[in-house]
Amino acid sequence: MSRRVYLDHNASTPVHPEVLAEMLPYFSERFGNPSSIHAFGREAREGLDGARERVAGYLRVSAPEIVFTSGGTESDNLAVKGLAWARGRGHLITSRIEHHAVLRACQALEGHGFDVTYVGVDEHGMVDPDEVRRAIRPDTIAVSVMHANSEIGTIQPIGEIGRLTRERGIPFHVDAVQTLGKIPFDVGALGIDVLSFSAHKIYGPKGVAGLYVRKGTKMVAVQHGGEHERRRRAGTENVAGIVGLGKAVEVRARDMAAEAGRLAALRDRLVDGLRKGVPEVRLSGHPVQRLPGTASLLFRHVESESLVLGLDLKGIAVSAGSACTSGNVEPSHVLVAMGVPLDWAMGAVRCSLGRSTTAGDIDYVVECAEPLVRKLRAALPVGAA
Ligand SMILES: Cc1ncc(COP(=O)(O)O)c(C=O)c1O
Protein backbone atom coordinates (compact mmCIF):
# COMPACT_ATOMS: atom_id res chain seq x y z
CA MET A 1 0.00 0.00 0.00
CA SER A 2 1.20 3.50 -0.70
CA ARG A 3 2.28 5.73 2.14
CA ARG A 4 -0.39 7.25 4.41
CA VAL A 5 0.36 10.06 6.81
CA TYR A 6 -2.33 11.29 9.18
CA LEU A 7 -1.73 14.84 10.40
CA ASP A 8 -5.29 15.70 11.43
CA HIS A 9 -5.33 14.68 15.09
CA ASN A 10 -7.15 17.86 16.14
CA ALA A 11 -10.08 16.66 14.02
CA SER A 12 -10.08 13.14 15.45
CA THR A 13 -7.75 10.40 16.65
CA PRO A 14 -7.76 6.60 16.31
CA VAL A 15 -9.02 4.72 19.36
CA HIS A 16 -6.04 3.57 21.44
CA PRO A 17 -5.83 -0.26 21.59
CA GLU A 18 -5.93 -0.18 25.42
CA VAL A 19 -9.09 1.97 25.24
CA LEU A 20 -10.79 -0.38 22.78
CA ALA A 21 -9.95 -3.41 24.93
CA GLU A 22 -11.68 -1.86 27.95
CA MET A 23 -14.72 -0.86 25.92
CA LEU A 24 -15.43 -4.18 24.22
CA PRO A 25 -17.10 -6.09 27.12
CA TYR A 26 -19.62 -3.23 27.46
CA PHE A 27 -20.99 -3.99 23.99
CA SER A 28 -21.61 -7.65 24.84
CA GLU A 29 -21.68 -9.26 28.29
CA ARG A 30 -21.89 -5.98 30.25
CA PHE A 31 -24.62 -4.48 28.07
CA GLY A 32 -27.11 -3.64 30.85
CA ASN A 33 -28.74 -0.29 31.43
CA PRO A 34 -26.80 1.44 34.23
CA SER A 35 -30.09 2.70 35.72
CA SER A 36 -31.41 -0.87 36.20
CA ILE A 37 -31.07 -2.28 39.69
CA HIS A 38 -30.43 -5.91 38.69
CA ALA A 39 -26.99 -7.47 38.25
CA PHE A 40 -26.77 -6.56 34.56
CA GLY A 41 -27.53 -2.96 35.37
CA ARG A 42 -25.09 -2.95 38.28
CA GLU A 43 -22.27 -4.20 36.04
CA ALA A 44 -22.87 -1.36 33.60
CA ARG A 45 -23.13 1.09 36.51
CA GLU A 46 -19.73 -0.10 37.76
CA GLY A 47 -18.21 0.77 34.38
CA LEU A 48 -19.87 4.16 34.45
CA ASP A 49 -18.82 4.93 38.01
CA GLY A 50 -15.27 3.74 37.36
CA ALA A 51 -14.95 6.06 34.37
CA ARG A 52 -16.35 8.98 36.37
CA GLU A 53 -13.81 8.32 39.12
CA ARG A 54 -10.97 8.16 36.60
CA VAL A 55 -11.89 11.45 34.91
CA ALA A 56 -12.51 13.18 38.24
CA GLY A 57 -9.23 11.82 39.63
CA TYR A 58 -7.32 13.14 36.64
CA LEU A 59 -8.90 16.59 36.97
CA ARG A 60 -8.54 16.47 40.78
CA VAL A 61 -12.24 17.18 41.27
CA SER A 62 -14.96 15.03 42.82
CA ALA A 63 -16.81 12.38 40.81
CA PRO A 64 -20.31 13.92 41.14
CA GLU A 65 -18.95 17.03 39.41
CA ILE A 66 -18.50 15.09 36.14
CA VAL A 67 -21.38 14.95 33.64
CA PHE A 68 -21.14 12.71 30.58
CA THR A 69 -22.52 13.92 27.25
CA SER A 70 -22.64 12.89 23.59
CA GLY A 71 -19.75 15.08 22.40
CA GLY A 72 -17.79 18.27 22.80
CA THR A 73 -20.52 20.09 20.91
CA GLU A 74 -23.16 18.99 23.41
CA SER A 75 -20.87 19.80 26.34
CA ASP A 76 -20.37 23.34 25.02
CA ASN A 77 -24.10 23.81 24.38
CA LEU A 78 -25.02 22.49 27.81
CA ALA A 79 -22.44 24.73 29.47
CA VAL A 80 -23.32 27.96 27.69
CA LYS A 81 -27.10 27.52 27.53
CA GLY A 82 -27.32 25.80 30.90
CA LEU A 83 -25.50 28.67 32.63
CA ALA A 84 -27.55 31.30 30.79
CA TRP A 85 -30.94 29.70 31.31
CA ALA A 86 -30.21 29.13 35.00
CA ARG A 87 -30.27 32.93 35.29
CA GLY A 88 -33.01 33.65 32.76
CA ARG A 89 -31.54 36.82 31.28
CA GLY A 90 -28.37 38.84 31.21
CA HIS A 91 -25.06 39.28 29.44
CA LEU A 92 -22.42 36.76 28.39
CA ILE A 93 -18.83 37.24 27.27
CA THR A 94 -17.02 34.96 24.86
CA SER A 95 -14.30 35.34 22.22
CA ARG A 96 -14.51 35.62 18.46
CA ILE A 97 -12.33 32.56 17.95
CA GLU A 98 -14.40 30.00 19.89
CA HIS A 99 -15.47 26.74 18.31
CA HIS A 100 -18.82 27.06 16.56
CA ALA A 101 -20.40 24.96 19.32
CA VAL A 102 -19.91 27.95 21.64
CA LEU A 103 -20.36 30.72 19.07
CA ARG A 104 -23.63 29.37 17.69
CA ALA A 105 -24.95 28.56 21.16
CA CYS A 106 -24.28 32.21 22.07
CA GLN A 107 -25.99 33.40 18.88
CA ALA A 108 -29.00 31.22 19.75
CA LEU A 109 -29.10 32.85 23.19
CA GLU A 110 -29.04 36.29 21.54
CA GLY A 111 -32.19 35.18 19.71
CA HIS A 112 -33.75 34.61 23.14
CA GLY A 113 -32.95 38.07 24.45
CA PHE A 114 -29.53 37.51 26.02
CA ASP A 115 -26.75 39.99 25.27
CA VAL A 116 -23.36 38.68 24.17
CA THR A 117 -20.00 40.46 23.87
CA TYR A 118 -17.52 38.76 21.53
CA VAL A 119 -14.04 39.92 22.55
CA GLY A 120 -11.34 40.04 19.89
CA VAL A 121 -7.85 38.54 19.79
CA ASP A 122 -4.41 39.88 18.87
CA GLU A 123 -2.37 38.82 15.84
CA HIS A 124 -1.33 35.62 17.67
CA GLY A 125 -4.95 34.68 18.40
CA MET A 126 -4.63 35.60 22.08
CA VAL A 127 -7.50 37.01 24.13
CA ASP A 128 -6.54 40.00 26.28
CA PRO A 129 -7.83 39.46 29.84
CA ASP A 130 -8.06 43.25 30.17
CA GLU A 131 -10.57 43.30 27.34
CA VAL A 132 -12.60 40.65 29.18
CA ARG A 133 -12.41 42.79 32.33
CA ARG A 134 -13.63 45.86 30.43
CA ALA A 135 -16.50 43.85 28.93
CA ILE A 136 -17.81 42.73 32.33
CA ARG A 137 -21.09 44.45 33.28
CA PRO A 138 -23.23 44.29 36.40
CA ASP A 139 -25.55 41.89 34.55
CA THR A 140 -22.80 39.58 33.21
CA ILE A 141 -23.91 36.02 33.96
CA ALA A 142 -21.20 33.92 32.29
CA VAL A 143 -17.83 34.05 30.55
CA SER A 144 -16.77 31.36 28.07
CA VAL A 145 -13.25 31.30 26.65
CA MET A 146 -11.59 28.26 25.09
CA HIS A 147 -8.38 26.85 26.50
CA ALA A 148 -6.59 26.26 23.19
CA ASN A 149 -7.84 26.96 19.73
CA SER A 150 -8.20 23.91 17.50
CA GLU A 151 -7.00 25.67 14.34
CA ILE A 152 -4.00 27.66 15.49
CA GLY A 153 -3.19 26.01 18.83
CA THR A 154 -2.83 29.25 20.81
CA ILE A 155 -3.25 28.65 24.55
CA GLN A 156 -5.33 31.36 26.23
CA PRO A 157 -4.54 33.12 29.54
CA ILE A 158 -7.27 31.14 31.32
CA GLY A 159 -5.84 31.69 34.81
CA GLU A 160 -5.98 35.48 34.46
CA ILE A 161 -9.52 35.41 33.13
CA GLY A 162 -10.50 32.93 35.86
CA ARG A 163 -9.19 35.33 38.49
CA LEU A 164 -11.43 38.10 37.12
CA THR A 165 -14.53 35.94 37.06
CA ARG A 166 -13.85 34.37 40.46
CA GLU A 167 -13.45 37.81 42.09
CA ARG A 168 -16.84 38.81 40.72
CA GLY A 169 -18.65 35.50 41.24
CA ILE A 170 -19.31 35.09 37.49
CA PRO A 171 -19.40 31.45 36.26
CA PHE A 172 -16.49 30.70 33.92
CA HIS A 173 -16.78 28.04 31.19
CA VAL A 174 -13.67 26.78 29.41
CA ASP A 175 -13.74 24.63 26.28
CA ALA A 176 -10.80 22.30 26.90
CA VAL A 177 -11.61 19.91 24.05
CA GLN A 178 -8.16 20.55 22.54
CA THR A 179 -6.18 20.61 25.79
CA LEU A 180 -7.42 17.93 28.18
CA GLY A 181 -4.87 15.13 27.93
CA LYS A 182 -2.53 17.22 25.78
CA ILE A 183 -1.13 19.76 28.24
CA PRO A 184 -1.23 19.69 32.05
CA PHE A 185 -3.50 22.16 33.84
CA ASP A 186 -5.19 22.59 37.19
CA VAL A 187 -8.93 23.26 36.98
CA GLY A 188 -9.13 24.56 40.56
CA ALA A 189 -6.13 26.89 40.32
CA LEU A 190 -7.36 28.35 37.01
CA GLY A 191 -10.70 29.39 38.50
CA ILE A 192 -12.74 27.28 36.08
CA ASP A 193 -16.37 26.51 37.00
CA VAL A 194 -17.38 24.48 33.95
CA LEU A 195 -15.03 22.60 31.60
CA SER A 196 -15.80 20.81 28.30
CA PHE A 197 -13.77 17.89 26.98
CA SER A 198 -14.27 15.22 24.33
CA ALA A 199 -13.04 11.62 24.00
CA HIS A 200 -12.26 11.42 20.29
CA LYS A 201 -9.55 14.07 20.46
CA ILE A 202 -7.55 11.95 22.92
CA TYR A 203 -7.66 8.47 21.38
CA GLY A 204 -11.11 7.69 22.75
CA PRO A 205 -14.29 6.98 20.76
CA LYS A 206 -16.45 9.54 18.96
CA GLY A 207 -19.81 10.65 20.30
CA VAL A 208 -18.85 10.74 23.96
CA ALA A 209 -17.57 13.61 26.04
CA GLY A 210 -17.93 15.28 29.38
CA LEU A 211 -18.34 18.38 31.40
CA TYR A 212 -16.89 19.26 34.76
CA VAL A 213 -19.39 21.38 36.69
CA ARG A 214 -17.99 22.78 39.93
CA LYS A 215 -20.18 21.94 42.93
CA GLY A 216 -22.63 24.76 43.59
CA THR A 217 -22.61 26.09 40.00
CA LYS A 218 -26.10 27.05 38.87
CA MET A 219 -26.57 25.31 35.53
CA VAL A 220 -29.84 23.89 34.22
CA ALA A 221 -30.33 20.91 31.89
CA VAL A 222 -30.81 21.42 28.18
CA GLN A 223 -32.00 17.88 27.48
CA HIS A 224 -34.88 16.68 29.66
CA GLY A 225 -36.04 13.19 30.52
CA GLY A 226 -34.91 10.77 33.24
CA GLU A 227 -32.81 11.35 36.31
CA HIS A 228 -29.48 10.53 34.66
CA GLU A 229 -26.26 12.41 35.39
CA ARG A 230 -27.76 14.00 38.52
CA ARG A 231 -30.46 15.56 36.35
CA ARG A 232 -27.89 17.60 34.45
CA ARG A 233 -28.27 15.54 31.26
CA ALA A 234 -31.10 13.10 30.65
CA GLY A 235 -30.70 9.94 28.58
CA THR A 236 -29.24 6.46 29.05
CA GLU A 237 -25.51 6.87 29.18
CA ASN A 238 -23.25 5.59 26.38
CA VAL A 239 -21.60 3.18 28.80
CA ALA A 240 -19.03 1.63 26.43
CA GLY A 241 -18.06 5.08 25.15
CA ILE A 242 -17.79 6.50 28.64
CA VAL A 243 -15.63 3.57 29.76
CA GLY A 244 -13.47 4.40 26.74
CA LEU A 245 -13.29 8.06 27.72
CA GLY A 246 -12.21 7.09 31.25
CA LYS A 247 -9.47 4.83 29.92
CA ALA A 248 -8.38 7.41 27.33
CA VAL A 249 -7.91 9.98 30.08
CA GLU A 250 -5.89 7.47 32.12
CA VAL A 251 -3.66 6.64 29.14
CA ARG A 252 -3.13 10.33 28.42
CA ALA A 253 -2.16 10.96 32.03
CA ARG A 254 0.52 8.30 31.64
CA ASP A 255 1.79 9.22 28.14
CA MET A 256 1.13 12.95 27.78
CA ALA A 257 4.36 14.42 29.17
CA ALA A 258 6.71 12.25 27.11
CA GLU A 259 4.62 12.73 23.98
CA ALA A 260 4.39 16.51 24.26
CA GLY A 261 8.18 16.94 23.93
CA ARG A 262 8.35 14.55 20.99
CA LEU A 263 5.46 16.26 19.20
CA ALA A 264 6.87 19.76 19.73
CA ALA A 265 10.18 18.63 18.17
CA LEU A 266 8.37 17.08 15.18
CA ARG A 267 6.22 20.18 14.77
CA ASP A 268 9.35 22.36 14.68
CA ARG A 269 10.91 19.98 12.15
CA LEU A 270 7.81 20.40 9.96
CA VAL A 271 7.73 24.19 10.24
CA ASP A 272 11.49 24.55 9.65
CA GLY A 273 11.39 22.11 6.74
CA LEU A 274 8.55 23.94 5.03
CA ARG A 275 10.08 27.34 5.66
CA LYS A 276 13.33 26.19 4.07
CA GLY A 277 11.70 24.56 1.06
CA VAL A 278 8.72 26.79 0.32
CA PRO A 279 8.81 30.57 -0.19
CA GLU A 280 6.16 32.73 1.53
CA VAL A 281 4.96 30.36 4.21
CA ARG A 282 4.48 31.27 7.84
CA LEU A 283 3.25 29.77 11.06
CA SER A 284 0.11 31.30 12.55
CA GLY A 285 -0.80 31.41 16.23
CA HIS A 286 1.30 32.27 19.25
CA PRO A 287 5.05 31.57 18.89
CA VAL A 288 5.35 30.11 22.42
CA GLN A 289 1.94 29.69 24.10
CA ARG A 290 0.80 26.95 21.80
CA LEU A 291 -0.20 23.29 21.70
CA PRO A 292 2.79 21.01 21.11
CA GLY A 293 1.35 19.11 18.15
CA THR A 294 -0.45 21.82 16.19
CA ALA A 295 1.01 23.80 13.31
CA SER A 296 -1.26 26.06 11.31
CA LEU A 297 0.66 27.14 8.24
CA LEU A 298 -0.26 29.99 5.97
CA PHE A 299 0.80 29.56 2.34
CA ARG A 300 0.48 32.88 0.61
CA HIS A 301 -1.32 32.88 -2.72
CA VAL A 302 -2.46 29.28 -2.45
CA GLU A 303 -6.00 27.99 -1.98
CA SER A 304 -5.92 25.79 1.07
CA GLU A 305 -8.47 23.30 -0.25
CA SER A 306 -6.37 22.69 -3.38
CA LEU A 307 -3.36 22.06 -1.17
CA VAL A 308 -5.32 19.70 1.08
CA LEU A 309 -6.61 17.77 -1.93
CA GLY A 310 -3.16 17.69 -3.55
CA LEU A 311 -1.61 16.32 -0.36
CA ASP A 312 -4.46 13.82 -0.06
CA LEU A 313 -3.42 12.41 -3.44
CA LYS A 314 -0.03 11.75 -1.85
CA GLY A 315 -1.70 9.96 1.09
CA ILE A 316 -1.31 12.91 3.49
CA ALA A 317 -4.24 14.04 5.63
CA VAL A 318 -4.25 17.66 6.82
CA SER A 319 -7.11 20.13 7.11
CA ALA A 320 -7.97 23.39 5.41
CA GLY A 321 -8.32 26.58 7.38
CA SER A 322 -10.93 27.89 5.01
CA ALA A 323 -14.42 26.52 4.63
CA CYS A 324 -16.73 26.23 1.68
CA THR A 325 -20.09 27.67 2.61
CA SER A 326 -22.82 27.85 -0.03
CA GLY A 327 -20.36 27.72 -2.89
CA ASN A 328 -18.06 30.47 -1.62
CA VAL A 329 -14.71 29.75 -0.03
CA GLU A 330 -14.47 31.71 3.21
CA PRO A 331 -11.37 32.18 5.36
CA SER A 332 -11.59 30.79 8.88
CA HIS A 333 -13.30 33.01 11.45
CA VAL A 334 -10.24 32.54 13.65
CA LEU A 335 -7.80 33.97 11.10
CA VAL A 336 -10.22 36.78 10.26
CA ALA A 337 -10.40 37.69 13.97
CA MET A 338 -6.58 37.73 14.08
CA GLY A 339 -6.51 40.18 11.18
CA VAL A 340 -4.62 37.83 8.85
CA PRO A 341 -4.71 39.33 5.32
CA LEU A 342 -6.85 37.41 2.85
CA ASP A 343 -3.95 36.42 0.55
CA TRP A 344 -2.44 34.52 3.51
CA ALA A 345 -5.66 33.41 5.25
CA MET A 346 -7.01 31.62 2.16
CA GLY A 347 -3.94 29.37 2.16
CA ALA A 348 -4.24 28.16 5.77
CA VAL A 349 -3.49 24.50 6.32
CA ARG A 350 -3.51 22.88 9.74
CA CYS A 351 -1.21 19.98 10.50
CA SER A 352 -1.94 18.31 13.84
CA LEU A 353 0.45 15.62 14.95
CA GLY A 354 -0.20 12.63 17.18
CA ARG A 355 1.20 9.51 18.79
CA SER A 356 1.81 7.69 15.50
CA THR A 357 3.60 10.62 13.80
CA THR A 358 7.25 9.96 12.92
CA ALA A 359 10.13 12.09 11.65
CA GLY A 360 9.86 10.15 8.38
CA ASP A 361 6.22 11.28 8.05
CA ILE A 362 7.24 14.89 8.54
CA ASP A 363 10.03 14.70 5.97
CA TYR A 364 7.62 13.12 3.49
CA VAL A 365 5.11 15.96 3.97
CA VAL A 366 7.84 18.57 3.42
CA GLU A 367 9.04 16.72 0.32
CA CYS A 368 5.50 16.58 -1.15
CA ALA A 369 4.43 20.11 -0.20
CA GLU A 370 7.22 21.99 -1.94
CA PRO A 371 6.48 20.96 -5.59
CA LEU A 372 2.73 21.05 -4.94
CA VAL A 373 2.76 24.64 -3.68
CA ARG A 374 4.94 25.64 -6.64
CA LYS A 375 2.49 24.00 -9.06
CA LEU A 376 -0.56 25.61 -7.44
CA ARG A 377 1.03 29.06 -7.49
CA ALA A 378 2.04 28.65 -11.13
CA ALA A 379 -1.59 27.81 -11.98
CA LEU A 380 -2.90 31.04 -10.45
CA PRO A 381 -4.44 33.46 -12.97
CA VAL A 382 -1.94 36.15 -14.06
CA GLY A 383 -2.10 39.09 -11.64
CA ALA A 384 -3.67 37.08 -8.81
CA ALA A 385 -0.39 36.76 -6.92
C1 LIG B 1 -12.26 23.41 20.66
C2 LIG B 1 -13.35 22.45 20.28
N1 LIG B 1 -14.53 22.49 20.90
C3 LIG B 1 -15.53 21.65 20.59
C4 LIG B 1 -15.39 20.71 19.61
C5 LIG B 1 -16.52 19.78 19.30
O1 LIG B 1 -16.27 18.49 19.80
P1 LIG B 1 -17.04 17.21 19.22
O2 LIG B 1 -16.41 16.90 17.89
O3 LIG B 1 -16.78 16.14 20.24
O4 LIG B 1 -18.48 17.55 19.11
C6 LIG B 1 -14.16 20.62 18.92
C7 LIG B 1 -13.99 19.64 17.83
O5 LIG B 1 -13.31 19.90 16.86
C8 LIG B 1 -13.12 21.50 19.27
O6 LIG B 1 -11.95 21.46 18.65
The ligand as an ORCA input file, in Angstrom:
! r2SCAN-3c Opt
* xyz 0 1
  C     -12.263     23.407     20.663
  C     -13.350     22.454     20.281
  N     -14.531     22.492     20.896
  C     -15.527     21.646     20.590
  C     -15.387     20.706     19.613
  C     -16.525     19.783     19.301
  O     -16.274     18.492     19.800
  P     -17.038     17.208     19.222
  O     -16.410     16.898     17.895
  O     -16.778     16.137     20.244
  O     -18.475     17.554     19.110
  C     -14.163     20.615     18.921
  C     -13.991     19.645     17.825
  O     -13.309     19.899     16.859
  C     -13.121     21.504     19.272
  O     -11.946     21.465     18.652
*
